[in-house]
Amino acid sequence: YVEDSTYVGVYKKLVNKALAGRGSVASVTPLGPKSAVLARAMNDNAAGGRPRLYIVDGDFDFIAKKRHPSAPHLYRLNVYSLENLVFERPSVYALSELSLPDIEDNLAHQLSGYDQIEQCLDNDLAYLFKIHAIARRMGVTDRSFRIESFPLSDIYNGRVIIPNRQKSRRKAIQLISELKRRKGVNRYRLARAVVD
């Protein structure tokens, strides 16, 4: 059982690969938001039958240093979301080598653009992600604190091209003000100290 219906096939392949022939996933069922997957996992007391696995995204829990509920069949990804697991350096490099077989591996790695993407994330979005982690630590998770890439990015012909540092900083300042307003300056500072 997973959150997102978009990556059902990817989940199936990853879990089957992890099982390495010791078993296989019969089906992947998307349940919607993380709260639905957590609720289902927490209430799964049925004995017997096929083993069940509940997978949720890591989101900001690791950065926020916030513990999540545990259940026998619940697994939280060690990354923000499944996309981050698939888009990590070894995966991108392996794909670049397959896609560009006629050139040296090191050049294929450079052409993948992974270093530039990572630098962009570190320089332009890391601070905003930290503020989202602080919000998570403080228990503020409503719609006004969701991440939307379109308003934070430079747009060309209706497509997101690259995160915009100024837009990201403005959004971070707006979220900080909102957290202080809702929860108070002292609670914000305490949460920030834990996340830092």
N, C-alpha and C positions, 0 to 999 in steps of 0.2 A: 504494500500500500504506500503510495507516494502522494506528494502535493500536486504536481504539475502534469497535465495530460499531454503536453507538448513533447516530452522526452520519454514516453513509455518504452519505446524500442531501445533507447540508450540505456535505461535502467536495466532492462532485461539482459542486454548484452554484457553490461558491466558486472551484474550479480552472477550471471552464469560463468563469466570468466573468473571471478573471484572464487567460485565454488570448485573450479578446476576439475569437473567431472564427478565430484562427490555428491552432486545433486543438480537440479535445474529448476529454474523458475517456470511455473506453469502459466502464470498470467501476472500482469502488473495492473493494479487498479488505482486510478487517480481519485483522491478524495476531496481535492480542493485545497483550502488554506491549511497552513501548518496546524492551526488549532483543531481542525477536524481530524487530522492524522494523529495528533497527540491524544485527543479524546478517545479515538478508536483504540489506540494502543493501550491506554490506561485502563480501558474497560474490557480488554481481551483476556478473559479468564477461562475461555473454553478449553477443556482438556481434549487431547487426541486430535485426530484429523491431520490435515497437512500442516506443516510448520508455516507460520506467518511471519512476515518481516515488515516492519513499518519504518520507512526512511523519510527523514525530514532534512531540510537544508540547515547548514550551520548558521546562516545569517550573521548577525553581529554578536552572537552569544559568546564566541571565543574572545573577541576583542573586548566585549563588555565584561568578561569574567563573570558571567552570570550562569549559574547552574540551571540545567533543564530537568524536567521530571524524568525519572527512569522507569522503564518497564522491561520485562523480559525480552520482548521482541522489537524494542525500539532502538533504532540506530540513527545517530545524527552525523551527517557528513562533516568531515574536518575542513570543509571549505565553505565559502559563503553560499554557493549553490552548485548544482551539478555542472553548470556551464564552466565554472572555475576548475572543476576537476578535469573536465575534458580539455580545457584550454590552458593547461599548465605547460611549462617549458618543454619537458620531454615529449609530450604529445604533439605539440606544434613542430618541434624539430624533426620528429619521426615523420610527420606528414610532409614537411618540406623536403625531406630526403626522398620520399616516395614520389612527390610531385615533380621534382627536378632531378631525375636520375643521371643526367648527362653532365652535371657540375659537381664540384667538390662539396662534401657535406658542410664544411664551415661556411662556404659562400651561400649555400642553400639556407642555412640557419640565419645568416644576415639578411637575406632577401625575405625571410618570413616576416620581418618587422617586429618580432616579439620584444626585442630590447626597447624599441621606441614606444611600443604600447605600454610596457611595464613602467618606463620612465614617465610617460604621460599620466598613468594612474597614480604613481608615487607623487608627482609634482602637482597634479591638478585635482585629484579626487581624494587623496589620503586624509586630508584634514576634514572634509565633509563626512567621510566614512567614520572618522573618530567621533564626530558629533552625533551621528546616528547610533553609534555604539553607546555613547553616554545616555542618549534617550532610551535605548533598550535597557540599560542598567537601571534607569529611573522608572521603568515600567510604562513609558510613553510610546505607544506603538500604533496610534490611530492614523487615519488616511493622510493627515497633514505631514506625517513623518515618513511617508514612503518615498522611495527613490524613483525619480522619473528622469530618464536620460535626455529626452527631447528638450526640456527647458534649460538643461545644463550644458548643452552642446552647441557647437557651430553647425549650422544647417546649410546644405548646398543642394538645390533642386529637390527639396523636401526630404533629404536623407541626412541622418546624423553622420557627421564626418569625424569630429574629434571633441572631447570635453573642453569646455571653455573655463579657464582658471578663474576669471573674474566672476562669471555666473555662479561657479561652484562656491567661491568665497562669500558672495552675497547671500546665497542660500544658507550657508553655514551660520553666518551672523544672524540671519532671520530665525533659524532654529534655536540658536543659543538664547536669543531674546525670549522666544516662546517657552523654552524650558524654564528659564528663570522666572518668567511671569507665572507659569502654572505651578511650579514646584518650589520656588524660592531660590535665592542666590546661594545660600548655604548648602542645600541639597544638591544643587548643580555642581558646586565646587567639590563636594565629597565624591560624587559620582565621577567627576573628571579626574580626581586624584587616583581613583581605582583603575580607570581605563588607561591613564597615562602610564 
